[in-house]
Amino acid sequence: MPEGHTLHRLAGALDAAFAGTRPRVSSPQGRFAESAALIDGTAFLSGSAHGKHLFCDFAGDRVLHIHLGLIGKLRVERTAPQPPRGEIRLRLATDEAVADLSGPQICRLVGPAEVSAVIAELGPDPLRADADPDLAWRRIQRSSRPVAALLMDQAVLSGVGNVYRAEVLFRARVNPFTPGKQLTRRSWTAMWADLVELMPLGVASGTIDTVRPEHTPEAMGRPPREDDHGGEVYVYRRPGMPCFVCGAKVRTEVLAGRNLFWCGRCQRRH
């Protein structure tokens, strides 16, 4: 599932392509045809994201709410539209740009009140200027669940997925199995600051890079990472490989249905 930086990047791409235009809106697949007709030719005001949710504001208080889920894809291209290929749930198009959505978990037309209701259920998003880290901290402090599970709970923290979860825990040297109520405020402050620093870099580049300058391939004389995820990371998808900091083998375990990666030697803090 795409992490929050991907949704914010897509929101920016939609904004750049369609803000100030009246795009043609259609559903080549047919499943969204009725709603598409309601906003066809309507002024596109802005695109925005909150965590893993994408919102496209149209004139008349109509909002397109999208959640890609595990298999959804949204492709935005600054080019003249070509005939749709594959099962396209939604298409936005002008003569100069096209956006095709396929396989989303959510694709629906809502109003501002429904948007507010969705956001009310989400934790703070480190990529948003209005994010309140204390809200997440209070929810973490009330829980006995492992902090690694809490970081992936979108009601606690919005937009963080498996990669950022593993990497900020490593960078803060926090034991991922620490119960939330035992996490120190110092560790939480460090992780939040890391997310606020790292996630905008992901928006800009489209990849997740988390290694510090002294641990880059160039600095360490090691080969670059080869993985379809892209980006240089410390522990994510590196089970059995040596930790860049201490040399111990990176460990992995399934936690709440997702693969967790960590260094047992480096990550001992609460």
N, C-alpha and C positions, 0 to 999 in steps of 0.2 A: 504494500500500500504506500502511495507517495507520502512523504513527510511534509510538514507545513511549508518548508521553503519552496517546494515545488508548486503548491497552490498559490502562494504569494507571487511567484514568478509568472504563473499563468494569468493571474489577475492583472499584473502589469502588462502582459502581452495583449490581453483582451482590451485593456484601456487604450493602449497605443494604437491598436488596429481599428477600434470601433467607437470610442468616445466621440461624441459630436456628430455621429452618423445615424442614419435610419436603416439598419441592416435588414436584409431579407432573412426571415426566420422560417425554417422548415424542418420537417422530420422525415427524411428520406425513408427511414425504416417504418414510419407510420405510428409508432407507439406514443409519440408526443405531439401528434398532428393538431389536436384540438387546442392545446395550450399554445403551440407555436403560432397558430393563426391569430391568437389574441395579442401577440406582440410583434407580429410581422409588420415591418415598416415603421415601428415605434422608435422614438429617439432613445439611443443607448447613452445613458448618463455616465456610468462608471462601473468598474469591476473592483472587487475587494475580496479579501479572504480573512477568515477567522479560524485558526487551526487548520483542519483538513476540509473545511467547508468553503465553498466558493459562491460568491453572490454577484449577480449582474443586475444593476439597477436600470430599469427602463422608466420612461415618463409614464405618468398615470399611476404611480405607486405600485408598479408591478416589478417583482424581483424574481429572477431566475436563480433557484437554489440548486447547487450541484455538489454531490459528494462522489468522488471517483471510486471509493471502495477498493477492493483488491485487484480488480481487472479493468477498471475504467481507464479510458485514455481521452485526453483532449489535445488536439493538435491545432495550433494557431499559425497561419502562414500569411505573410504579406505578399500575396500573389493573386492573380485572377483565378476565380474558382474553376475547378475541373469537375467533371461528373463524379458524384459520390462513389466511394469504393468501400465495400464491406457494410456491416450493419451500423449505420449512422443514426443514432437516436435524435440528434439535434444538429442543425447547421445554421450558423450565422454567416452571412455573406454580403459583401459589397463588390464593386467592380475591382477593388484593389486588395481585398483581404477575405480570408475564409477561416472559420473555426468549425471543426468537426468533432463531435462528442460521441463516443461509443462505449458501451458496457458499463455505464455508471451505476452506482448503488442508489443514488438519488438524482432525479432530474424532475423538478416540479416548479410550477409558477405559484408564488406566494405573495403576501403583502407584508408591509413593514412590521406589523404585530407578530406575524409568524417568524420573521427573521429574529426579532428580539427574543422570542421564546426559545429558538434554537441556541442563540448565543448565551442565554441565561443558564443553559445546562452545561456550558463549557467552562473549563478553567482558563486562566490567563494565557495569552499567546505572546511569547517572547518577541515576536516580530511586530507587534502592534504598540504604538506609542501610548495607548491607554491601558496597557496591561498592568495589573496590580500583583506583584509577586507575593505580597502578604496573604492574598486570598489562597494561593496554592499552599503556602507555608502552613496556614491554619488547617487546611484539609489534610496535609501530610502529618501534622502533629497529632491529629485525632485518630490516626490509623495505626494498627499493628501490622499491616501488610508490608512486605519488603519494599524498600524505596525503589528498587528496579521496576516493580510492578506499578507503583504509584506514578512514576514518571511517564508510563505509557497509558495511564488512565486519563482520557480526554476531559473528564469532569474535574480532574486535578490540575492538569497542565495541557494546554491545547496546542497541537501541532507537532509534538515530539513523537518520533517513531523509534524503531529498533536501533537505528544507527546512532542518532544523537543520544539516545538513552545510554547505550554502552559507552560512548566516547566521553560524555561529560562526567559520568561516574568514574571513569578511569582518570581523567584529567584532575578531578578533585580527590582522587585516591580513596574513594568511598567504597566500602564493602557493599555490594549490591543487595545483599540479604539483610542489611540493617533494617529493623522495623522503623516505620515512619516516625513513630513517637520517640525513637531514640536518636534520630538524626539531629546533629547539632545545627544551630542557626548559622554558624560559620560555614559549614559544608553546604548548606542550602544557598547561602548568599553567593558562594563561589560558583556553584552550578548554574544558578540563574544568570550571573554575570557572564559566564561562558556561553550560555545559550544566546544571550543578547548580542554577544560578539560574533559567534560562529554562524548563526543562522542567516543573518544578512549577507554574509560571504557566500553562503549556499544559494541565496536568491540571485546574487550577481553572476555567479559562475555556472550554476546548474549542477554542481557536484558538492559532495560533503567532504571537506578537507579539515582535519582536526589536529594534525601533528604540529608541534611547535618547530621553529626554525632549526633547532639542533637535531631534530629527528627526521628531517626530510631525506629523500634518497640521495640528494647531492651532499648533504652534510655528513651522512653516515656511510656514503660509498656503497649503497645497496641498490638493487634494481627497483624501479618503480613498481607500484602495485598493479597487478593485472586482475581485474574483476569487473563484471558488468555493472556493478554499483558505481565504480569510478571514485576518484579521490583518495587521498592518503589518510589512513586511520591507524589508531593504535591497536585496537582489539577486535573490532567488528569483522566477522568472518575470517579470523586468524587463529582458529583452534589448533593447538599443538605447535604453533610457531613461537619463536622466542620473542619475549617482550622487548620492545625497543629501549626500555629504560633499565630493566634489571636482568634480562636474559632468561627469566623463568618462562615456562611454557604457558601460553594463553589458554585459559580454560573455557569450557562451554557447558551449558545445562539448559534444559527446557524449563522456562518459568512462565506460568500462566499461558501456555500454548505457544510461546515464542522463544526462539533461541537467544539465550543470553551469553555474552562473551565478557570475560574479565581476567585480570591478573591477580592471582591469589596472594602474591608477594607484595605487590605495590598497593593493592586496594584493601587496607585494613582499618581505615578511619570510619567513624560514625558521623 
